[in-house]
């Protein structure tokens, strides 16, 4: 069983346990990351093996566009004033 915690990352914070980051805003939402960026979650695990399993699960879900149905895109419409 995979035991993990997921929290909002705060800039400047360090983690002692195996961890990775997930982008939480924009068109790449759900993307697994090794390095933190603004607007991301941190996932901490108990072992490196659990970290790898969750990292690649998240990575493949994002590559397979699983999260795309949850992304709301704003459309800019152009109106012709004639």
LONU-914804 format. One line per field, with one value per residue (C-alpha): chain; x, y, z; residue number from 1. Coordinates in Angstrom, 2 decimals, padded with zeros to 5 digits. Layout:
N
mol A;...
xx X;...
yy Y;...
zz Z;...
seq NUM;...
end
This chain:
82
mol A;A;A;A;A;A;A;A;A;A;A;A;A;A;A;A;A;A;A;A;A;A;A;A;A;A;A;A;A;A;A;A;A;A;A;A;A;A;A;A;A;A;A;A;A;A;A;A;A;A;A;A;A;A;A;A;A;A;A;A;A;A;A;A;A;A;A;A;A;A;A;A;A;A;A;A;A;A;A;A;A;A
xx 000.00;001.26;001.29;001.73;000.76;000.00;000.18;000.61;004.31;005.64;008.69;011.85;010.59;012.71;011.59;013.49;011.35;011.32;009.12;008.13;005.99;002.81;001.94;-001.53;-002.31;-002.19;-002.38;000.22;-001.79;-001.03;002.51;004.96;008.08;011.40;011.97;009.43;007.77;005.20;001.72;002.54;001.75;004.38;003.85;005.91;006.25;007.85;010.26;012.00;010.17;006.79;007.95;008.95;005.66;003.53;005.75;005.40;001.70;001.11;003.48;001.64;-001.79;-000.68;000.88;-002.35;-004.28;-006.34;-006.34;-007.36;-011.07;-010.54;-008.75;-011.03;-009.87;-010.88;-011.83;-011.37;-013.99;-013.47;-016.50;-016.51;-018.18;-019.64
yy 000.00;003.47;005.93;009.55;013.10;015.91;019.56;022.96;023.75;026.91;028.54;028.02;024.95;021.78;018.19;015.33;012.51;011.32;013.76;015.22;018.12;018.38;021.51;022.68;025.54;026.13;023.86;021.51;020.89;017.47;017.40;015.59;017.64;017.00;020.68;023.06;025.89;028.46;026.92;023.33;020.62;018.52;014.78;013.15;009.39;007.01;005.31;006.10;003.19;004.71;008.07;006.55;004.66;007.76;010.03;007.82;007.21;010.97;011.45;008.91;010.26;013.72;012.39;010.48;013.74;012.35;015.73;017.69;017.29;019.20;022.15;025.07;027.08;030.68;031.59;035.09;035.91;038.63;040.67;042.52;045.89;046.46
zz 000.00;-000.88;002.00;001.01;001.92;-000.50;000.55;-001.02;-001.44;000.17;-001.41;000.58;002.44;002.40;002.89;004.52;003.13;-000.50;-002.42;-005.78;-006.95;-009.03;-011.00;-010.00;-012.39;-016.10;-019.12;-017.61;-014.43;-013.03;-014.39;-012.09;-011.35;-009.63;-008.81;-007.26;-009.13;-008.00;-007.89;-007.07;-004.58;-002.81;-002.41;000.34;000.75;003.22;000.78;-002.48;-004.15;-003.23;-004.53;-007.88;-008.20;-007.51;-009.63;-012.71;-012.10;-012.07;-015.02;-017.18;-016.23;-017.35;-020.59;-021.28;-020.83;-017.96;-016.21;-019.32;-018.58;-015.36;-017.01;-017.72;-020.69;-021.15;-024.69;-025.97;-028.55;-031.10;-032.05;-035.34;-035.01;-038.46
seq 1;2;3;4;5;6;7;8;9;10;11;12;13;14;15;16;17;18;19;20;21;22;23;24;25;26;27;28;29;30;31;32;33;34;35;36;37;38;39;40;41;42;43;44;45;46;47;48;49;50;51;52;53;54;55;56;57;58;59;60;61;62;63;64;65;66;67;68;69;70;71;72;73;74;75;76;77;78;79;80;81;82
end
